[in-house]
Amino acid sequence: MRLLILLFVLLANSTIRSQEVKVEVPQIAIRMDLGETVEIEGILITFEKVLEDSRCPEKVQCVWAGRARVEVIVQAENEDAVVKEVILGQRLQHEVIDRKLYVNDEFIIKVISIRPYPEKPGILEDYSLLIRKVKNDQ
């Protein structure tokens, strides 16, 4: 009987401790195709065009890893549209990388990545951007 009570106490204790561990909620990315417009919290974001994709293709040896530059149009409610250029990948020394598309006191909308990664040099793909809304911790 004592053994049964001891097992119950140990099981209850481990269950209570496992509930104390805080789990970080995963952040969900939004995929938007070239030319597509999405709305996040009243902010319209349009993936307008790919300005450059000089990323080194897979299985090719390159001197420079390259980068992708995209143009995104952002329009908040009651505001004029703003054209943003976002650089993904390697940057030059004088360039400051800013992937933020929109910032307010509550959240930030930023670009995570561009897909697909090039497989062959000079071949344009059906591009898509991954963007994410994150809490502004300022």
Residue pairs with C-beta under 8 A, 6 or more apart in sequence:
27 132
27 134
28 132
29 112
29 130
29 131
29 132
30 38
30 40
30 130
30 131
30 132
30 133
31 115
31 128
31 129
31 130
32 38
32 45
32 47
32 128
32 129
32 131
33 47
33 126
33 127
33 128
34 47
34 49
34 50
34 126
34 127
34 128
35 46
35 47
35 48
36 46
36 47
37 44
37 45
37 46
37 47
38 44
38 45
38 131
39 45
40 109
40 131
40 133
41 107
41 133
42 76
42 77
43 74
43 75
43 76
43 77
43 102
43 109
44 73
44 74
44 75
44 76
44 81
45 72
45 73
45 74
45 101
45 102
45 109
45 131
46 72
46 73
46 74
47 70
47 72
47 127
47 128
47 129
48 70
48 71
48 72
48 73
48 83
49 70
49 71
50 68
50 69
50 70
50 71
50 114
50 124
50 127
51 69
51 70
51 71
51 85
52 67
52 68
52 69
53 66
53 68
53 69
53 114
53 118
53 124
53 127
54 64
54 66
54 67
54 68
55 65
55 66
55 67
55 68
55 89
55 117
55 118
56 62
56 64
56 65
56 66
56 118
57 117
57 118
57 119
57 120
57 121
58 117
58 118
58 119
60 121
64 90
65 89
65 90
66 89
66 90
67 87
67 88
67 89
67 90
67 91
68 87
68 88
68 89
68 114
69 85
69 86
69 87
69 88
70 85
70 86
70 88
70 111
70 114
70 127
70 129
71 83
71 84
71 85
71 86
72 83
72 84
72 85
72 86
72 101
72 111
72 129
73 81
73 82
73 83
73 84
74 81
74 82
74 84
74 101
74 102
74 109
75 81
75 82
76 102
84 101
86 98
86 99
86 101
86 111
87 95
87 97
88 99
88 111
88 113
88 114
91 97
99 110
99 111
99 112
100 108
100 109
100 110
101 109
101 110
101 111
101 131
102 108
102 109
103 109
103 136
104 136
105 136
105 138
106 135
106 136
107 133
107 134
107 135
107 136
108 133
108 134
108 135
108 136
109 131
109 132
109 133
110 131
110 132
110 134
111 129
111 130
111 131
112 129
112 130
112 131
112 132
113 129
113 130
114 127
114 128
114 129
114 130
115 127
115 128
115 129
115 130
116 125
116 126
116 127
116 128
118 125
